[in-house]
């Protein structure tokens, strides 16, 4: 397996950082649809840790992760996130990534808010996305989500916590503060209270798997249930899977179960 750093430009021409894991497999296998990872609200490529490499080895597919604008090693964000930032990611970053890296069709795998972005991108780029996997994604704003965010806000009042976050965002405390504020202020804002993925899920055409931990502090089982129900309402392939004794980061807490679930889903629903 080979891992290489890549750079591409978002829709505004700003440089974004990506990393690509390529399996040591025959050319025919390496031409299959790769998996693109979309990170969570505090995330970055490096915070996926060893999961992209494990996913590459498990599936024998190329895996790509990128830092959104303002995160990790990508360019700084020029302002604040607007209430439509989840839907906007499709054309702001996902489409430029696919075009500039020469990816005709992909599988999207989104964690937490990245799951919402993956749903929105799959809806807006139906010819480019052949399958969709969400992990710990929110489909709507529920009380548990807000409770978890408020608890995290209190936890990050400890300077040591912010310093740890900064390690993954250019070792820059100011950037880490922007990342944290972008998450907390956006989700707690009154104008975000009615946000949901309902319309996007109802328009989805590709197969979907929604994974969730039963102890997720940012969303109850209602989240994956709603994702699967709406995505499958018109007869499409959509299911959800709950992991027992698992919190918000199943790929770190239950990696073997996540990898097996992804492999089985792809074997069933994505042509080789």
C-alpha positions, 0 to 999 in steps of 0.5 A: 500500500502507498500513501501520498499527499495531494493538493487541490483547489476548492471552488474559490481557488484556495488550496486544500490538503488531501492524502491518498492511500493506494492498495498494492493490487492489480490495475483492474482492482485499482480502477474500481470506485475509490472511497472518499472520507469526509471528516467531522466538525473538529476533524482533519486527515490526521484525525482519521489516524490509521483508519484510511490505511485499514480501510484501503487494505480491507476493501482493496480500494483507493481511499482519499481523505481531505481537510475542509477549508479552514481545517487541518493543513488546508487554507484558512477559512476567510470567515464564518460558516453559514447555515447552508455549509453542509449542502454547500460542501458538495460543490465547494470541495467534493466536486473540485476534488473529484475533477482535479484528482480524475475520479469519475465515480466514488463511494462517499464515507462521512463521519458525523457532520461529514455524513450529512455532507456526504448525503448532500453531495450524493444528492447533488452529484448523482452521476459521480457517487455510486454508494454512500456510507454515513457514520454517526451522522446527524439527520436533524438537530435533536436535544441530545446533539445540542446537549453533547455540543454544550458539554464539549464546549465546557470541556474545551474551556480547558486550555490543554484541550484546545492545545491538543486540538491545535496539533491537528490544525497546523499547530495554530491555536487561532485556527483551532479556536476557529474550528471549535467556534465554527462547530459550536456557534453554527449548531447552537445558532437559532437559525440552525435549529430547523436544519435537516437532511430530509429533502436530500435523503428523499432524493437519494438514488444510490445505496446507503448504509448508516452506521451508529453507536448506541452510546453516541453522545451527539445523536440517538438511534433516531438519527440512523433510523431516519436516514435509512427510512427516508433514503429507502422510502422510494424503494432504494437500498438503504439500511442502518446498523447499530454498534453496541457499547459504542460512542460517536467514533465507531471507526476508532472504538470498533474498527473491525466491526466497521471495516466488516460492515463496509466490506459487506455493504460494498460487496453486495451493492457496488459492482466490482 
